[in-house]
Amino acid sequence: EPGFDVTDLGDSPGPKGAVCSPGGVWGDYIYIGDSNANAIERIDFFDTVSFFAGGAPDTQFPVGMVFGLGPASNFGTFLYVASYGSQRITRVDPSGIPSLFADSLVVSDVTFDPSGTYSTDLFWVEYFGGIHTITPGGVSTPFATGIQSSYFRFGPGGAWGTGLYATSNNAVPGIGIITIDSFGNSSLFSGGMNIPEQ
């Protein structure tokens, strides 16, 4: 496309999710969930791909990832990983050591609400089974039920607000992108899509 440059940032055989590091103890990397290797890899600015963490069941088929809220938070300085293959949420410390954070059903994505409007809990999506919250102690609670979603993100603010946007594959509230308010109620935001994933 005119005006755009495309740069190859390295090769990973089975990328399913990626997140940029916040710097600090995590360095300057893009962290990638490699579903073929059941591992977390990272790419530096020189396009070098290296192994960071892995091993079934800790990172079996990793799909979604989010960094913890930092040392002052109850969630600490960890990388939280949705391990779809092992049905668990794994947390990885900055040295690359994974550990079980919580068992889940078929988890496909994890994220935090950056605004605090919804809560400071970790949110996770059960693949086609609704959105849940999970406390720093690993206690999970249903948040938005009756939706078939696989991925979600919070709005960055501004024109997009701070609401929760998720993919939807069921007729109600609609196939496409839905919004979910802080009470867990969903409504169609953009329709006309065919099996939206991410």
C-alpha positions as CSV (number, residue, x, y, z in Angstrom):
1,E,0.0,0.0,0.0
2,P,1.3,3.5,-0.7
3,G,2.6,5.2,2.4
4,F,3.1,2.0,4.3
5,D,6.3,0.0,4.9
6,V,6.1,-3.7,5.8
7,T,8.9,-5.1,7.8
8,D,9.5,-8.8,8.5
9,L,10.1,-9.2,12.2
10,G,11.2,-12.8,12.1
11,D,9.6,-16.2,11.6
12,S,7.5,-18.2,14.1
13,P,6.0,-21.5,12.9
14,G,2.6,-21.1,14.7
15,P,1.9,-17.6,15.9
16,K,-1.5,-17.3,17.6
17,G,-1.1,-14.2,19.8
18,A,1.4,-11.4,20.3
19,V,1.9,-8.6,22.7
20,C,4.5,-5.8,23.0
21,S,6.5,-5.7,26.2
22,P,6.2,-2.8,28.6
23,G,10.0,-2.6,28.8
24,G,11.7,-2.7,32.2
25,V,12.4,-6.3,33.3
26,W,10.7,-7.6,30.2
27,G,13.1,-5.8,27.8
28,D,12.2,-4.5,24.4
29,Y,10.6,-7.4,22.7
30,I,7.4,-8.6,21.0
31,Y,6.2,-11.8,22.8
32,I,4.5,-14.4,20.6
33,G,2.4,-17.4,21.5
34,D,3.7,-20.2,19.2
35,S,0.9,-22.9,19.0
36,N,3.1,-25.3,17.1
37,A,6.0,-25.3,19.6
38,N,3.7,-24.9,22.7
39,A,6.0,-22.0,23.7
40,I,6.3,-18.3,24.2
41,E,8.9,-16.8,21.9
42,R,10.2,-13.2,21.7
43,I,11.4,-11.1,18.8
44,D,13.9,-8.2,19.2
45,F,14.5,-5.1,17.1
46,F,17.1,-7.1,15.0
47,D,14.4,-9.6,13.9
48,T,15.9,-12.3,16.1
49,V,13.4,-14.9,17.3
50,S,14.3,-16.7,20.6
51,F,12.6,-19.1,23.0
52,F,11.4,-17.5,26.2
53,A,9.1,-20.0,28.0
54,G,7.2,-23.2,27.3
55,G,6.5,-26.8,28.0
56,A,3.2,-28.6,28.1
57,P,0.9,-28.2,29.9
58,D,2.1,-24.8,31.0
59,T,2.0,-23.2,27.5
60,Q,0.1,-25.8,25.5
61,F,-1.4,-24.0,22.4
62,P,-1.0,-20.4,23.7
63,V,-3.4,-18.0,22.1
64,G,-3.9,-14.8,24.1
65,M,-1.4,-13.0,26.4
66,V,-1.4,-9.9,28.7
67,F,1.2,-8.4,31.0
68,G,0.4,-8.0,34.7
69,L,-0.3,-4.6,36.2
70,G,3.2,-4.3,37.8
71,P,4.8,-4.8,41.2
72,A,2.3,-2.5,43.0
73,S,-0.6,-4.6,41.8
74,N,-1.9,-7.8,43.3
75,F,-1.4,-9.4,39.8
76,G,2.3,-8.6,40.0
77,T,4.9,-8.6,37.3
78,F,3.9,-11.6,35.2
79,L,2.9,-12.5,31.7
80,Y,-0.5,-14.1,31.8
81,V,-1.1,-16.7,29.0
82,A,-4.3,-18.3,27.8
83,S,-3.3,-21.9,27.2
84,Y,-6.1,-23.1,25.0
85,G,-4.6,-26.6,24.7
86,S,-4.3,-27.3,28.4
87,Q,-7.4,-25.3,29.5
88,R,-5.5,-23.2,32.0
89,I,-4.3,-19.7,32.5
90,T,-0.5,-19.8,33.0
91,R,1.6,-17.0,34.4
92,V,5.2,-16.6,33.4
93,D,7.8,-14.6,35.4
94,P,10.3,-12.2,33.7
95,S,13.0,-15.0,33.8
96,G,10.7,-17.2,31.6
97,I,9.5,-19.7,34.3
98,P,5.9,-20.7,33.8
99,S,3.5,-21.7,36.6
100,L,-0.2,-22.5,36.9
101,F,-2.4,-19.5,37.7
102,A,-5.8,-21.0,37.3
103,D,-7.6,-23.9,35.7
104,S,-10.2,-22.8,33.2
105,L,-12.4,-24.2,30.6
106,V,-11.3,-23.7,27.0
107,V,-9.7,-20.3,27.4
108,S,-8.9,-18.3,24.2
109,D,-7.9,-14.8,25.4
110,V,-7.0,-12.8,28.5
111,T,-6.8,-9.1,29.2
112,F,-7.2,-6.4,31.9
113,D,-9.5,-3.4,31.9
114,P,-7.0,-0.4,31.6
115,S,-9.6,2.1,32.8
116,G,-10.8,0.4,36.0
117,T,-14.4,1.1,34.9
118,Y,-15.2,-2.7,34.8
119,S,-12.8,-3.9,37.5
120,T,-9.2,-4.6,38.2
121,D,-9.7,-8.3,37.8
122,L,-8.2,-10.3,35.0
123,F,-10.8,-11.0,32.3
124,W,-10.8,-14.3,30.2
125,V,-12.9,-15.7,27.4
126,E,-14.1,-19.3,27.4
127,Y,-14.1,-20.2,23.7
128,F,-17.8,-19.9,22.8
129,G,-18.7,-20.0,26.5
130,G,-18.8,-16.4,27.7
131,I,-16.5,-13.9,29.4
132,H,-15.3,-14.4,33.0
133,T,-13.4,-12.4,35.6
134,I,-10.7,-13.9,37.7
135,T,-9.2,-12.5,41.0
136,P,-5.5,-12.3,41.9
137,G,-6.2,-15.4,43.9
138,G,-7.4,-17.4,40.9
139,V,-11.1,-17.3,41.7
140,S,-13.2,-17.2,38.5
141,T,-16.7,-15.7,38.1
142,P,-18.9,-15.5,35.0
143,F,-19.2,-11.9,33.8
144,A,-21.1,-12.0,30.4
145,T,-22.9,-15.2,29.7
146,G,-25.0,-16.3,26.7
147,I,-22.5,-15.1,24.1
148,Q,-20.2,-17.1,21.8
149,S,-17.0,-15.2,21.8
150,S,-13.4,-16.0,21.2
151,Y,-11.5,-12.7,21.5
152,F,-12.0,-9.4,23.1
153,R,-10.3,-6.0,23.8
154,F,-11.1,-2.9,25.9
155,G,-11.4,0.4,24.1
156,P,-8.4,2.7,24.4
157,G,-10.5,5.7,25.3
158,G,-11.2,8.8,23.1
159,A,-13.8,8.1,20.4
160,W,-13.8,4.4,21.2
161,G,-14.5,4.9,24.9
162,T,-13.3,2.4,27.5
163,G,-15.9,-0.2,26.7
164,L,-15.4,-3.9,26.1
165,Y,-15.5,-5.1,22.5
166,A,-15.7,-8.8,21.7
167,T,-16.2,-11.1,18.7
168,S,-19.6,-12.8,18.6
169,N,-20.8,-15.9,16.6
170,N,-24.3,-16.3,17.9
171,A,-27.5,-14.7,16.6
172,V,-28.3,-12.8,19.8
173,P,-26.9,-10.2,20.2
174,G,-25.6,-10.8,16.6
175,I,-22.7,-12.1,14.5
176,G,-19.9,-9.6,14.4
177,I,-18.4,-7.3,17.0
178,I,-20.4,-6.7,20.1
179,T,-20.0,-4.3,23.0
180,I,-20.4,-5.4,26.6
181,D,-21.2,-2.9,29.4
182,S,-19.8,-3.0,33.0
183,F,-22.9,-5.0,34.1
184,G,-22.2,-7.8,31.5
185,N,-25.0,-6.8,29.1
186,S,-24.1,-7.2,25.4
187,S,-25.3,-5.5,22.2
188,L,-24.3,-5.6,18.6
189,F,-21.8,-2.9,17.5
190,S,-20.9,-4.0,14.0
191,G,-22.6,-6.9,12.0
192,G,-22.5,-8.5,8.6
193,M,-19.4,-10.6,9.4
194,N,-18.9,-14.3,8.8
195,I,-17.5,-16.2,11.8
196,P,-15.3,-13.4,13.3
197,E,-12.3,-14.5,15.3
198,Q,-10.0,-11.7,16.2
